[in-house]
Amino acid sequence: MIHGQLLTPADIENLDFSKGAGLLPAIVQEVASGAVLMLGYMNAAALRATLERTRVVFFSRSKERLWEKGETSGHTLDLVGVRTDCDRDALLVSARARGPVCHLGTMSCFGEESATQASKLAFVSVLETLIEKRVTERPDGSYTADLMGQGIKRIAQKVGEEGLELALAGVADTDERVVAEAADLIFHMMVLLKSRKLSLAGVVAELAARHTRSDVES
């Protein structure tokens, strides 16, 4: 087991369950947005069940048994991966939430508002996933699916149109209009990237590389 890598069932015996009387705290994070969804506890059996079912399973301290998140509500947590911290006594669970996580009806047990600016910005990742879903499923009435069906030339044309509208708004329109036009441009840019089988992650990597180069050159 290497710190930072995804856990496998074979790694369970190397975790330090002794400090928590057989339980490890498990922080659940939404993989798309990075939002912290909840805190639960896992014993070895719960962690093994989580890895085997690819749905998040906890040990209920009140019921004294394993319980799969959403077993009554249907709002399950689909597992993406589990990592441990450097001391091997805590878990970070990456998951996709199928509905509200909190019993009060909010997506997070820590409230509806994003706790950090990064969580808010991470919505673009959620939008990227939604665009991919629309492209794959092609539901009737979907603007995204219809635009993708018109081909790359039409998509590129829309990006050009939205870019021009943003530029014009930036010169002579209200702040609200500038924000709206910027949102339109970003959306259509994301559709263009998807049509080329590219991702925002690649764009971010390019920006990060440029920043590193500029730091070195300065």
Secondary structure, DSSP 8 states (H G I E B T S, - for coil): --TTS---GGGGGGS--TTTTT-EEEEEEETTT--EEEEEEE-HHHHHHHHHHTB-EEEETTTTEEEETTTTTS--EEEEEEEE-TTSS-EEEEEEESS--STTS-SSTT-SS-SSHHHHHTHHHHHHHHHHHHHHH--TT-HHHHHHHT-HHHHHHHHHHHHHHHHHHHHHS-HHHHHHHHHHHHHHHHHHHHHTT--HHHHHHHHHHHHHHHHHH-
